[in-house]
């Protein structure tokens, strides 16, 4: 079938679908979302989503194929505004660990093959990285397993060391399975490791790798202890776009079946919250605007029914989001019947006048 014969989703339907998706994100306590790999055409779609009142901010990674056109007109990382901003160029250097299409230097424990997909030639990767770096783009390399992570960290080190951009903050997306030498390279390079945390959905599948390799899958504990900059992501729909679930995942490393996987790489609740707030902002050069509540920042925050630091780690995902605020303004509010629970817990607060937003300020 020719491309022209393929069914196309009408623009208005795409717009409304994205708005509905982002409303769900706001309901889950998301204030900023990343779009990982899009074209100039899809950037225009997200401009329309922004202008139609998206309840969350958007960071946009252009696909590598868009780079020549972007370079020609001088667009680079930071283009846009605080509602929709170009963050980086996404480069593919491998496939999926959970999908069994990642090239491994050792066999999959439950399959007699090491590869369904081989990475790019190093010379090609070097040339692409150099051009993007010189054009002022942060590079976000989709790379999950050695030797892809080894090569990615090496090239990021070369780029980050350039005098023209000593704080390049190039990223390795997923970096799902690492070893100590690769982590050392990443630290030396100043690369940001944007790890998965999907034991809840995929832990049972990954158990076949064996405990020796499990402890280096999503190795937040080791990386944080080494002083490596890390950030989190859902890679939705690979795992749910749900920060509280992802935080619980990092803290317990348990699957939905209740079994722990590589539990000696667990992190504290405080560390996990930081990964999903200030560290995420650092990964997009926005730590001066986002990631914490402080004078001069954008005042993006959520109101939670319970303090994640004070509940059983196995129940963090169950904490209700009461409200989400963008620039100090309410972007999502829990339904009135949910607010009645607060009224029961905190008697004396009157919701009868319908001003739930103001009353929630008192609860906060």
N, C-alpha and C positions, 0 to 999 in steps of 0.2 A: 504494500500500500504506500502510495506517495504521501509525503508529509501533508500536502494539501488536502488529502482525503481523510486525514485523521480528525475525529471529532474534537472540537475545541470547546472548552468551558467558557461561556460568555464572561466578559470582563466584570460585569456587575455581579455575577454569581461568585466569581473569585473574590471580589471585594467584600461581599457580605459574608462569605465563608471565613475569610481571614479575620474580619471583625468579630465574628462569633467565637473563633478560636482564641483570640486575644482577650475576649471577655472571660472565657474559661480560665485563661492564664491569670488574669487579675483576681478571679475568685480563689485561685490557689496561692495567692500571695506573690505573684511575679510582677515586678515593676519594669523590668527590661528583658527583652528577648533577643536572641541572636538568630539571624537568618544565615545559614551556613552554605554559601555558594550559589549566587544568583547572577543573572545577566542584567544588562542595562535596561532591558524591557521589564524584567521583574522589579527592578528598582522603581520604575515608574508606577507599578502596581502598588508598591508599599508607600509611595508618596500619596497615592489616592487613599490608602488605608489610614495613613497619618491624618490627612486632611478631613477624612470622614469621622475622626474622633477616636482613633485607637486608644484604648485605656492603658496601654503599655508603651514604653519606649522601644525602639528597634535599632539594633546594631546589624549592619549589613556586610557580609563577606561577599565580595565579587568572586565569581568563578575565574579560574586561570584563563579561560578562553576569552574573557572580556578585557584582559590586560592590554593588548595592543591598542584598542580603541580608547581606553582610559588614559593610557600614556600619551596618546596623540593629543588629547584635549587638556592634559595637565591635572586630571583628578588623582588624588592620592588619599591615604588614610586621613580621616578627620573631615572629609567632605560631608556637608549636610548640616544638621542642627541637633539639638539635644533630644528631639523626638524621632529623628531618623538620621543615622550617621553611618557613613562608610567606615568600616573598621579595618579591613584587611583583604588580602587576596588568598583564597583557599586553593592549595595545591594538593593533588592526590598523589600519594606515594605508597599505595597499597589498598587493601580492602578490609574485610571484617573479621574480627576474632570470633564474635558470637555466632556469625553466619558461616564459619568454617571456610572462608575464602581468603584468609590471611596467609601469607607465606611465612612459614616457620623454619627456623634453622634446625629444629628437632621435630620429629613426627608428632602429629596430634596423637594424644594418648589413646583415642578410640578410633583412629583411622590410620591406615598404612600409607598415607601420602603426606607430603609436607607442603603442598602448594596447590591452590586453585587459581592463583593469580600471582604473577611475578612483578616486582616493583620496576620503576623506571631506571634507565641507564643513568649512572652517576653524572656523566658529562652533560646530559640533558638537564638534570636537576640543577647542577651548578650554574649553567647558563641562565636558566629561568630564575633562580634565586637572585643572582647578581642583578639582572635587569629590574626585577621588582624592588629590590632593596634600593637601587640607585634612583628609582622613580619615586621613592618616598612611601612605599607601602610596607606595612607590617605583613609578614608572611605567616599564614596558618597552614601547617602541613598535616594533612590527614595521614597519620602513620601510627601503627599500633604495635608492631613487634619487630625485634631484631631480625635482620640488620637494618631495617628501615629506620628505627629510632636511633640507631648508632649513626647512620649516615646523616639523618636529619639534624641531630645535635651537632655533628661536626660542621655541617654547612652553616647552621645558625651561628656557631661560634665564629666562623670566618666573617660572616656578615655583621654580627654584633660588634666585632672588634674594629670595624671601620671608623675612622675619626669623624666621618660625615654623619654618623648616627650611632653614637656609643650606647644609647638606650633604645635600641631597636625593638626589644621585647618580642622577637619572633616566637611563634607558638608551635608546639606539637600537639595536634588534636588527637585525643584518645590516649595515646601512649600506653595502651592497655597492659602490656607485659614488658617490664623493664628488668635489668639486672644492675648490679652495683656499678660496673664500669660505665654503663650508659647513663646512669644517674649522675655520675661524676662528670661526664662530658656535658650533660645538660646544665649542671651547675656552673661549670667553667664557661659555657657559652652564654649564660644569662638567658637561656631559653625558658619560656613558660610552659609547663606541662599541664594540659587541660584534660584531666583524667575523667573517665567514666566512673559511675558508682551504681552498677546495675546488678548486684548480687541478688536483690529482691526478685527480679525477673529472670535472671540467667544463671544464678549460682549453681543450680542443679546441673545445668549443662556444662559449666566450667569445672565442676568437680572432677571430671575425667582427666583434667590436666595433672592431677596429683598435688599433694600438699606442698611439695617443694616449689612448684611453679605458681601455685595459688597465692603464696605469700607475696609474690611480686606482680600480681594482677591488681591494678588500681592501687599502687603502693603509696598512698597519701602519707601514711605514718613515716616511712623512710624518707620521702622527699621533704616533708616538713621539717623533720629532724636535721636534715642536711642543709636547710636554709634555701631550698629551691622554691621559686615562686610557682604556685599551683593555682588552678581554678577548677570549678566543676561545671558539668553540663549534663543534660538529659539525653541529647541526641534523639529527641523525640521523632519518631515513634519507637526507636530501639528500646528506650525505657521512658517511663511517664514523665512528662514535664510537670513535676510536683516537687518543689524544693524541700518540703518537710519530709517526704518519703526519701528523697536523695540524701538528706542529712541523716536520717535514721539509718540508711544503708551504710553510710560511712562510719557511723558510731557502732553499729552492731555487726555489720558484714553478714547479715543473715538473709537467706532466701525466703520466699513466701512460705516454704515448707518448714520454717523454723530452724533450719540447720545453718550453722555458721561456716563461712569459707574464708580461710586465711585470717582468722580472727586476731592473730598477733599483729595485724596491720591496722587495727581499729584506731580511731582518733577520738578526742573528746568532743562533746557537744559544742563547746565554745570554739574549738578549732574548726569544726564543720560549718558552723554559722559564718565564721570569718571567710572560709573558702567560698561560700555562696553569696557573700556580700562584698566586703572590701577587696578581697583577692580577685573576685570577678571583675570589679571595676578597674583594678590595676591592670588586668589582662587586656583591657581596651583603652588604656591611657586615660581613664576617667575617675581615678581615685580622688581627685580634687573636687569632683562634682557628685559622686555617688558612693555608695558602699557603707556609709555611716551617717549618723545624724549629727551634724555640726554646723555652726554658723557659716553661711556662705555656700552651703551645698544645696542640692535641688529639693530636699525634703521629700524624697520618695521613701515610704515605709509602709509596714503592715501592722495591724493590730491583731494579736493572737489571743485566743481564749485562755491559753495556758502558757507558762514559761517552759520552753523546751529543755532548759537546764534543770528543771525541777520535777519532771515526770519520768516514769520508767522509760528507758531508751526504746523499748519495744512499742511504745505508744506515741512516739513523736509524730508519726505520720497521721495519727488520728486527731491531732490538735486542729481545732476549727479556726479558720481565718475569719475574723469578724469584719475587717475592713481593709481596703488597700487605698493608699494615698499616693498621688503623683503631684509633685511640687506643692505639697501641703493641701491639695484638694482631693476630695473623695472620688475615687475612680471605680470603686466597687464597695457595696454595702451588703452585709449579711441580711437575709430576709427578716422581717419583723418577728416571726415566731422564734427565730434563733436568738434575737436580742432579748426576748422575754426570759430566756435562761439567765442572762446577766441580771435582769431585774430581780429574778428570784434569788440569785447569789448575792446581789448588792442591793438590799432593800433601801428604799428612800429615793432611788433614781426614777424619775417619772418620765415614761416614754409617751405619755398621752398626747403631748403637743405635736408629735410626729417628727420632732427635731432629733432624729437618731444620731446624726453626725455630731451635733454639739454635746449630746449626752455621752457619747462614746469618749469624747475628750475628757470627761470627768472620770470615766472608768479607767482610762489610760493613766 
